[in-house]
C-alpha cells in the first residue's frame, strides 16, 4: 500500500474535528516551506491588521442589529 492510500484510509477513520486538525497541520507545514520572503510578508500583513484592530476604541458602539440583518444585506 502506498503512502497516499494509507493516508486516505486513516483520514476516513477520523472524526470531522480530527480531519480539521489534520488540515490545519498540513497548512502549517505548507507555510513553513514557503520562501522566507513570502512568510515574512504574511507575518507583516497580520501584524498590520492586528495593529489596526488595536487602534480602534474599545468602547465604540457596534453596528445596530438592522445593519447586519439578513434583510438589509440583500437589499
ZASE-70067 format. One record per residue (C-alpha): residue in three letters; x, y, z. Coordinates in steps of 0.1 Angstrom, whole numbers, plus 5000, padded with zeros to 4 digits. Each point is the difference from the previous one (the first is absolute). Example, Ala and Ser with C-alpha at 12.3 -4.5 7.8 and 13.67 -1.06 7.14 Angstrom:
BEGIN
<'ala'; <5123; 4955; 5078>>
<'ser'; <5014; 5034; 4993>>
REM end
This chain:
BEGIN
<'unk'; <5000; 5000; 5000>>
<'unk'; <5015; 5034; 4990>>
<'unk'; <5001; 5029; 5024>>
<'unk'; <4972; 5019; 4982>>
<'unk'; <4976; 4970; 5005>>
<'unk'; <5011; 4995; 5036>>
<'unk'; <4993; 5037; 5007>>
<'unk'; <4965; 4998; 4984>>
<'unk'; <4991; 4969; 5020>>
<'unk'; <5011; 5017; 5032>>
<'unk'; <4982; 5032; 4990>>
<'unk'; <4967; 4982; 4996>>
<'unk'; <5002; 4986; 5035>>
<'unk'; <5003; 5035; 5016>>
<'unk'; <4972; 5021; 5013>>
<'unk'; <4993; 5033; 4983>>
<'unk'; <5017; 5019; 5028>>
<'unk'; <5031; 4978; 4997>>
<'unk'; <5000; 5005; 4962>>
<'unk'; <5000; 5038; 5005>>
<'unk'; <5030; 4996; 5023>>
<'unk'; <5018; 4981; 4973>>
<'unk'; <4991; 5027; 4974>>
<'unk'; <5013; 5027; 5024>>
<'unk'; <5032; 4981; 5005>>
<'unk'; <5005; 4995; 4963>>
<'unk'; <4995; 5037; 4994>>
<'unk'; <5025; 5007; 5028>>
<'unk'; <5026; 4978; 4983>>
<'unk'; <4993; 5016; 4966>>
<'unk'; <5005; 5035; 5014>>
<'unk'; <5033; 4989; 5016>>
<'unk'; <5012; 4990; 4966>>
<'unk'; <4992; 5034; 4984>>
<'unk'; <5030; 5020; 4991>>
<'unk'; <5010; 5023; 5028>>
<'unk'; <4990; 5031; 4981>>
<'unk'; <4964; 4988; 4996>>
<'unk'; <4998; 4989; 5036>>
<'unk'; <5014; 5033; 5012>>
<'unk'; <4974; 5019; 4979>>
<'unk'; <4972; 4980; 5014>>
<'unk'; <5012; 5007; 5036>>
<'unk'; <5003; 5037; 4992>>
<'unk'; <4964; 5001; 4987>>
<'unk'; <4987; 4982; 5031>>
<'unk'; <5019; 5025; 5022>>
<'unk'; <4986; 5030; 4981>>
<'unk'; <4965; 4986; 5003>>
<'unk'; <5004; 4994; 5038>>
<'unk'; <5014; 5035; 5004>>
<'unk'; <4970; 5014; 4982>>
<'unk'; <4976; 4981; 5021>>
<'unk'; <5018; 5011; 5032>>
<'unk'; <4997; 5037; 4989>>
<'unk'; <4962; 4998; 5001>>
<'unk'; <4983; 5013; 5031>>
<'unk'; <4989; 4971; 5023>>
<'unk'; <4968; 5019; 5010>>
<'unk'; <4989; 5010; 4965>>
<'unk'; <4964; 4990; 4992>>
<'unk'; <4995; 4970; 4978>>
<'unk'; <4977; 4998; 4970>>
<'unk'; <4963; 4999; 5008>>
<'unk'; <4982; 4967; 4994>>
<'unk'; <4982; 5015; 4970>>
<'unk'; <5034; 5006; 4983>>
<'unk'; <5009; 4964; 5000>>
<'unk'; <4966; 4984; 4996>>
<'unk'; <4995; 4976; 4972>>
<'unk'; <4973; 5023; 4984>>
<'unk'; <5023; 5030; 4999>>
<'unk'; <5029; 4981; 4986>>
<'unk'; <4981; 4989; 4969>>
<'unk'; <4982; 5033; 4993>>
REM end
